[in-house]
Amino acid sequence: MTMMQRIALFAIAMCWLTPGVRPSAAATVEDVWIEHVTVVSPERASPLRDAEVDIHDGRIVSITTGGSPGQAAGAPSTVTTIDGTGLYLAPGLIDSHVHLGAIPGMTNEQEARHPDIAQLARDQIPRSYLLYGFTTLVDLISSPQGMARWKDHDVVPDTYFCGGASLMDGYPMNYRPKAVRYRAFPYMLVEPDMAAPPDIAPEMHTPAAVVARMKADGAICVKTFYEHGFGTAHDLPVPKAETIRELVQAAHAAGMPVLMHASSIEAQSFGLGTGVDIMAHGLWNWNDPSRVTDLTPAAKALLDDVLAKNVGWQPTIQVLYGERDLFNTAFLSDPLLARVLPSGLIDWYRSPEGQWLHDAYSERFGGKDRDPKVLETEANRRYALPIDRVSHAAAYLASHGGRLLFGTDTPSAPTYANPPGLNGWLEMQRLVAAGETPEQIFRSATLSNAQALKLDQDVGTVEVGKRANLLLLHQDPTQTIEAYAGIVKVLLGGRVLDPAELVANRSH
């Protein structure tokens, strides 16, 4: 099996091994009474201090102040009471761009060879998202079968999915051998001038047909792609504008937003011209051979169009670090990594087998046998340009009121350097460095994401009637992202979770 085939198998696993939401499979939902807490919620102009919040049957039933009792009529007399004195209650975070089908850095073939390591990893990954406050996830390329596997754990964030509408033989389905490619992408698009394989009915792969199938399968959104490819695969077919316009029209008629994989000026211009709702990446490819990182006239014009059309925009800066940090000689020793991944998996990453992607990417920098520090320096140099560019683009939108949405693309590739949960915390640090304020990050990861994905009737704010996906924090998250480094409790549909019980490698 070639290295590209191994990467392809991982990519397919991310897409299809992960309908709507199901509360975590656990145990009985608790009734909870939180008293003397400060409520911080994005729809509020200011915090609500000394509040009492009553949670019954997984939802918020009252928010009161002044110490007045607010338990719902008929609620059991025994509830879990939490003293919120000195603490902040905020909505749980939403990561609107994840891929949950595969274990980061491990192919299906490798998982089959190491089932014990893999099982521990699969059991931990949902907990790792919750550990960093992510109570809602949106998998941008999945299926009902994949979601069923992902949700088959004791405690799992509320999870939704998009159907992936890839152009036939385009990105990302091009990585899969043709013998199995078309079965792996049930929502692929076949344009009228394409010669479909004999066993493919083109009428089942029109924009209207694939949207109808996604909707019936329980998807809440559509993900499509404009990508010529990378490296040797740089001449892939891309969809026609009329195809994506039809896709957008069908999706909107079904009440589904459309996201587009687009990280270049060319791709985002195409997306703006066809009416997509959300750019599922930041702008790191400026289609400019220079090493300029200040906004070029073309980049600025594109971003001004994003602003004018109020299109959602996910910076996903951590995507680039997820590749660069394969060469970070200290990455696997970071104690934060041991909080989110089992020690056996981290040890496997250090093994020759676990370094497979590092070795493959090393060919770009002179080969895996070069001194590791030399490779690290070269990787840092190579990735500096796209990192600076996407950071400048994000800063521009942040300073001009852009509709920023929090998404991490975890994992963006078969890399262990986009670890679940922790990757979101790292993305926040990149966004602050790029110029986003903690308040902008807070809004983008709560209400803005909920509104963009049409989930705001259930999540995104601390309001009566909303699902009790909440975070109890030591600090105000609108003032500092450090609030998420000190989560006191995570509430998932009213179930109170102690972060100490979500950590990987915890002692019992």
C-alpha positions in Angstrom: 0.0 0.0 0.0 1.4 3.4 -1.0 1.6 6.3 1.4 -1.0 8.2 -0.6 -3.4 5.2 -0.3 -2.8 5.1 3.5 -3.6 8.8 3.7 -6.7 8.3 1.6 -8.0 5.5 3.7 -7.7 7.7 6.8 -9.5 10.5 5.0 -12.3 8.2 4.0 -12.6 6.9 7.6 -12.9 10.4 8.9 -15.7 11.1 6.5 -17.8 7.9 6.8 -17.2 6.1 10.0 -18.8 8.8 12.2 -29.0 11.6 12.3 -29.6 14.6 14.2 -28.6 14.7 17.8 -29.0 12.2 20.5 -28.3 13.2 24.1 -25.3 11.3 25.6 -26.1 7.7 26.1 -25.6 7.8 29.8 -27.4 7.6 32.7 -30.4 9.4 34.1 -30.5 13.1 33.4 -30.2 15.1 36.6 -32.3 18.0 38.0 -29.9 20.7 38.9 -30.2 24.0 40.9 -27.3 26.5 40.4 -27.4 29.3 42.9 -25.6 32.7 43.3 -24.0 32.4 39.9 -23.1 35.0 37.3 -24.7 34.2 33.9 -22.7 35.2 30.9 -24.6 34.7 27.6 -24.0 36.2 24.2 -27.6 37.6 23.8 -27.1 39.6 27.1 -25.6 43.1 27.0 -24.1 42.5 30.5 -23.7 39.6 32.9 -26.7 38.6 35.1 -25.3 38.5 38.6 -26.4 36.5 41.7 -28.7 34.3 39.5 -30.4 31.0 40.2 -30.8 28.6 37.3 -33.2 25.7 37.5 -32.6 22.7 35.2 -35.2 20.0 34.8 -35.3 17.1 32.3 -32.2 18.4 30.6 -33.4 21.9 29.9 -33.3 25.3 31.6 -36.7 25.9 33.2 -36.1 29.2 35.0 -33.5 31.9 35.6 -34.2 34.1 38.5 -32.4 36.6 40.7 -32.6 37.7 44.4 -32.5 34.2 45.8 -36.1 33.4 44.9 -36.9 29.7 44.5 -37.5 28.8 40.8 -37.8 25.0 40.6 -40.3 23.9 38.1 -43.6 22.6 39.4 -43.6 18.9 39.7 -39.8 18.7 39.8 -38.4 16.1 42.3 -37.6 17.5 45.7 -34.1 16.1 45.5 -31.9 17.9 43.1 -28.2 18.5 42.6 -27.5 21.9 44.1 -24.4 23.8 42.9 -23.1 26.8 44.7 -22.1 29.2 42.0 -20.7 31.9 44.2 -17.8 33.6 42.4 -18.4 31.5 39.3 -19.7 32.2 35.8 -22.3 30.1 33.9 -21.9 30.2 30.1 -23.3 28.2 27.2 -21.3 25.2 26.2 -19.0 25.6 23.2 -19.8 24.6 19.6 -17.1 23.4 17.2 -18.7 23.7 13.8 -16.0 21.9 11.9 -14.8 18.4 13.1 -14.3 15.0 11.6 -15.0 12.2 13.9 -14.7 9.0 11.9 -11.1 8.0 12.5 -8.5 8.2 15.3 -6.1 11.2 14.6 -2.9 9.9 13.1 -4.0 6.3 12.7 -5.3 4.6 9.6 -7.9 1.8 9.5 -5.2 -0.7 8.8 -3.2 0.4 11.8 -6.3 0.5 14.0 -6.9 -3.2 13.1 -3.4 -4.1 14.1 -3.7 -2.3 17.5 -7.3 -2.8 18.6 -6.6 -2.3 22.3 -4.9 1.1 21.8 -7.6 2.1 19.3 -10.5 1.2 21.6 -9.1 3.3 24.5 -8.7 6.2 22.1 -12.2 5.9 20.7 -13.6 5.8 24.3 -11.6 8.9 25.3 -12.0 11.2 22.3 -15.6 12.3 23.1 -14.6 13.0 26.6 -11.7 15.1 25.4 -14.0 17.5 23.5 -16.1 17.9 26.7 -13.0 18.4 28.8 -12.4 21.7 26.9 -16.0 22.7 27.0 -17.3 21.5 23.6 -20.8 20.2 24.2 -21.9 20.4 20.6 -20.0 19.3 17.5 -20.8 19.4 13.8 -19.1 16.7 11.7 -18.8 18.2 8.2 -18.6 15.0 6.2 -20.4 12.1 7.7 -23.3 9.7 7.4 -25.9 8.0 9.6 -23.7 5.0 10.0 -20.7 7.0 11.0 -22.7 9.0 13.5 -24.2 5.9 15.1 -20.7 4.6 15.8 -19.5 7.9 17.2 -22.4 8.2 19.6 -22.1 4.7 20.9 -20.4 5.8 24.2 -21.4 6.6 27.7 -20.9 10.3 27.3 -20.7 12.1 24.0 -21.2 15.8 23.0 -24.4 16.5 21.1 -23.3 15.8 17.5 -24.8 16.7 14.1 -23.5 16.1 10.6 -23.3 17.5 7.1 -23.4 15.4 4.0 -20.3 15.8 1.8 -21.2 16.7 -1.8 -17.9 16.1 -3.6 -17.7 16.4 -7.4 -17.2 12.9 -8.9 -13.5 12.2 -9.0 -12.7 15.5 -7.4 -11.5 16.4 -3.9 -11.6 14.6 -1.5 -12.9 11.5 -3.1 -10.0 11.4 -5.6 -7.8 9.8 -2.9 -9.9 6.6 -2.9 -9.3 3.9 -5.6 -12.0 4.0 -8.2 -13.0 0.4 -7.5 -14.5 1.6 -4.1 -14.6 5.4 -4.5 -18.2 5.8 -5.5 -19.7 3.7 -2.8 -17.8 5.6 -0.2 -19.3 9.0 -1.3 -23.1 8.5 -1.5 -23.7 12.2 -1.9 -21.3 12.8 -4.7 -22.3 15.2 -7.5 -22.3 14.0 -11.2 -22.5 16.9 -13.7 -24.4 16.4 -17.0 -21.3 16.2 -19.2 -19.6 13.6 -16.9 -19.4 9.9 -17.9 -20.6 8.1 -14.8 -19.6 4.5 -14.2 -22.1 1.9 -15.4 -23.4 1.2 -11.9 -24.0 4.8 -11.0 -27.4 6.4 -11.9 -26.6 10.1 -12.7 -30.1 11.2 -11.8 -29.4 10.1 -8.3 -26.5 12.5 -8.1 -27.9 15.8 -9.2 -27.8 18.6 -6.7 -31.5 18.2 -5.9 -31.2 14.4 -5.5 -28.2 14.5 -3.1 -29.7 17.2 -0.9 -32.9 15.2 -0.7 -30.9 12.1 0.4 -28.9 14.0 3.0 -32.0 15.5 4.4 -33.7 12.1 4.6 -30.5 10.7 6.3 -30.7 13.3 9.1 -28.0 15.8 7.9 -28.5 19.4 9.0 -26.2 21.0 6.4 -24.4 20.4 3.1 -20.6 20.5 2.7 -19.1 21.0 -0.8 -15.6 21.6 -2.1 -13.6 23.8 -4.5 -10.1 22.3 -4.4 -7.7 21.7 -7.3 -5.6 19.5 -4.9 -2.2 19.4 -3.3 1.3 18.3 -4.3 1.2 15.8 -7.2 -2.6 15.8 -7.2 -3.0 19.5 -8.2 -5.2 19.2 -11.3 -8.4 17.8 -9.9 -11.8 18.7 -11.4 -13.8 21.3 -9.7 -17.6 21.9 -9.9 -19.2 24.3 -12.3 -20.8 27.4 -10.9 -24.2 26.4 -12.1 -23.9 23.0 -10.2 -23.2 24.7 -6.9 -25.9 27.3 -7.4 -28.3 24.4 -7.9 -26.9 22.8 -4.8 -27.4 25.9 -2.8 -30.9 26.4 -4.1 -31.9 22.8 -3.2 -30.3 23.1 0.2 -31.9 26.3 1.1 -35.3 24.9 0.0 -34.7 22.1 2.5 -33.6 24.5 5.3 -30.0 23.5 5.1 -27.0 25.8 5.0 -24.1 25.1 2.6 -20.5 25.2 3.6 -17.6 25.1 1.2 -14.1 23.8 1.6 -12.3 26.8 0.2 -8.9 28.1 1.4 -7.7 30.2 -1.6 -8.8 33.5 -3.1 -9.9 31.6 -6.2 -12.0 29.1 -4.2 -13.6 31.7 -1.9 -14.4 33.9 -4.8 -16.1 31.0 -6.5 -18.1 30.3 -3.3 -19.2 33.9 -3.0 -20.3 33.9 -6.6 -22.4 30.8 -6.1 -24.2 31.8 -2.8 -22.7 29.4 -0.3 -23.3 30.4 3.3 -20.1 29.5 5.1 -16.4 29.3 4.1 -15.2 26.2 6.0 -11.6 27.5 6.1 -9.6 30.7 6.5 -7.7 32.3 3.6 -4.1 31.0 3.5 -3.6 30.5 -0.2 -3.6 33.9 -1.9 -2.9 32.6 -5.4 0.2 34.8 -5.2 3.8 33.5 -5.6 5.3 36.3 -3.5 6.0 36.0 0.2 3.9 39.1 1.1 1.8 38.6 4.2 0.2 42.0 4.5 -3.2 41.9 2.7 -2.8 42.2 -1.0 -5.4 44.2 -3.0 -6.9 40.9 -4.2 -7.1 39.5 -0.7 -8.6 42.6 0.7 -11.2 42.8 -2.1 -12.2 39.2 -1.5 -12.5 39.8 2.3 -14.6 43.0 1.6 -16.9 40.8 -0.4 -17.2 38.3 2.4 -18.1 41.2 4.7 -20.6 42.7 2.2 -22.4 39.4 1.8 -22.2 38.5 5.5 -20.9 35.1 4.7 -19.8 32.9 7.7 -16.1 32.3 7.9 -14.1 29.7 9.8 -10.5 30.7 10.3 -9.3 27.2 11.1 -5.7 28.4 11.7 -4.9 25.2 13.6 -5.1 23.3 10.3 -1.6 24.6 9.4 -0.2 23.9 12.8 -1.5 20.4 12.6 0.9 19.7 9.8 3.8 21.9 11.0 3.8 20.3 14.5 4.4 16.9 13.1 8.0 18.2 13.1 7.8 19.8 16.6 10.3 17.7 18.6 8.5 18.6 21.9 4.9 18.1 20.8 4.4 14.5 21.9 5.9 15.4 25.3 3.5 18.2 26.0 1.6 17.4 29.2 -1.6 18.8 27.8 -1.6 16.0 25.2 -1.7 13.5 28.0 -4.9 15.1 29.2 -6.8 14.2 26.0 -5.2 11.0 24.6 -4.4 7.7 26.2 -0.7 7.2 27.0 -0.6 4.1 24.9 -1.7 6.0 21.8 0.9 8.7 22.5 3.6 6.0 22.8 2.5 4.5 19.5 2.8 7.9 17.8 6.5 7.9 18.9 7.0 4.5 17.2 8.3 4.1 13.6 4.8 3.0 12.6 3.2 6.0 14.3 5.5 8.4 12.5 4.2 7.4 9.1 2.8 10.8 8.2 5.8 12.6 9.6 8.0 10.5 7.4 5.8 11.1 4.3 5.8 14.8 4.8 9.5 14.8 5.5 10.1 14.3 1.8 9.1 17.9 1.3 12.0 18.9 3.5 14.8 16.7 2.4 13.8 13.3 3.9 13.1 11.7 7.2 16.8 10.9 7.9 17.7 14.6 8.4 18.4 15.8 11.9 15.0 16.3 13.6 15.9 19.8 14.7 16.8 20.7 11.1 13.4 19.4 9.9 11.6 21.3 12.7 13.3 24.6 11.6 12.5 23.9 8.0 8.9 23.1 8.7 8.5 26.3 10.8 9.9 28.3 7.9 7.7 26.7 5.3 4.5 27.1 7.2 5.2 30.7 8.4 3.8 32.2 5.2 0.4 30.6 5.1 0.0 31.0 8.9 0.8 34.7 8.6 -1.6 35.1 5.7 -4.6 33.4 7.3 -3.9 35.3 10.5 -3.9 38.6 8.7 -7.1 37.7 6.9 -8.8 36.7 10.2 -7.6 39.9 11.8 -9.1 41.9 9.0 -12.5 40.3 9.3 -12.4 40.5 13.1 -11.7 44.2 13.0 -14.4 44.9 10.5 -17.3 43.0 12.1 -17.1 39.9 10.0 -19.3 36.9 10.7 -16.7 34.7 12.3 -17.6 31.1 13.2 -15.5 28.9 15.5 -14.4 25.7 13.8 -11.2 23.7 14.1 -11.2 21.0 11.4 -10.1 18.4 13.9 -8.3 16.6 12.6 -7.5 18.4 9.3 -5.5 15.4 8.0 -4.3 12.1 9.3 -2.1 14.0 11.8 -1.8 13.5 15.6 -1.1 17.3 16.0 -4.8 18.2 15.9 -5.8 16.5 19.2 -9.5 16.4 20.0 -10.7 19.1 22.4 -7.2 20.5 23.0 -7.1 21.5 19.3 -10.0 23.9 20.1 -8.1 25.5 22.9 -5.1 25.9 20.7 -7.3 27.5 17.9 -8.4 30.0 20.5 -4.8 31.0 21.2 -4.2 31.4 17.5 -7.2 33.6 17.1 -6.2 35.8 20.0 -2.8 36.2 18.5 -4.4 37.1 15.2 -6.4 39.9 16.8 -9.8 38.3 17.8 -11.0 39.4 21.2 -12.1 36.8 23.8 -15.6 38.2 23.4 -15.6 37.6 19.7 -14.4 34.0 20.2 -17.1 33.5 22.8 -19.8 34.6 20.5 -18.4 32.7 17.5 -18.3 29.5 19.4 -21.8 29.8 20.9 -24.6 31.9 19.4 -23.0 32.6 16.0 -22.4 29.0 15.4 -25.8 28.0 16.6 -27.5 30.5 14.3 -25.4 29.6 11.3 -26.2 25.9 11.7 -29.9 26.6 12.7 -29.4 25.1 16.2 -30.1 28.3 18.1 -33.5 27.1 19.3 -31.7 24.5 21.4 -28.2 25.7 22.2 -25.9 28.7 22.0 -27.2 30.8 24.9 -28.2 30.5 28.6 -32.0 31.0 28.3 -35.1 29.4 29.5 -36.2 26.5 27.3 -32.7 25.9 26.0 -30.9 22.5 26.4 -28.7 22.6 29.5 -25.4 22.4 27.7 -23.5 24.7 30.0 -20.1 25.5 31.5 -19.4 26.6 35.0 -16.2 28.7 35.0 -13.8 30.5 37.3 -13.4 33.4 34.9 -15.6 35.4 32.5 -15.1 34.0 29.0 -15.9 37.3 27.4 -12.8 38.7 29.1 -10.2 35.9 28.7 -9.9 32.6 27.0 -8.1 31.4 30.1 -11.7 30.8 31.4 -11.7 27.6 29.3 -8.5 26.3 30.9 -10.2 26.3 34.3 -13.6 24.7 33.7 -15.3 23.8 37.0 -18.2 21.7 35.7 -19.5 20.7 32.3 -23.3 20.2 32.0 -24.4 18.1 29.0 -28.2 18.1 28.7 -28.4 18.6 32.5 -25.9 15.9 33.3 -23.2 17.3 35.6 -19.7 16.2 34.5 -16.5 16.7 36.5 -13.5 17.6 34.3 -11.3 15.4 36.4 -13.4 12.5 35.2 -13.0 13.5 31.6 -9.2 13.5 31.6 -7.3 10.8 29.8 -4.9 8.7 31.9 -6.7 9.5 35.1 -6.1 7.2 38.1 -9.0 5.3 39.6 
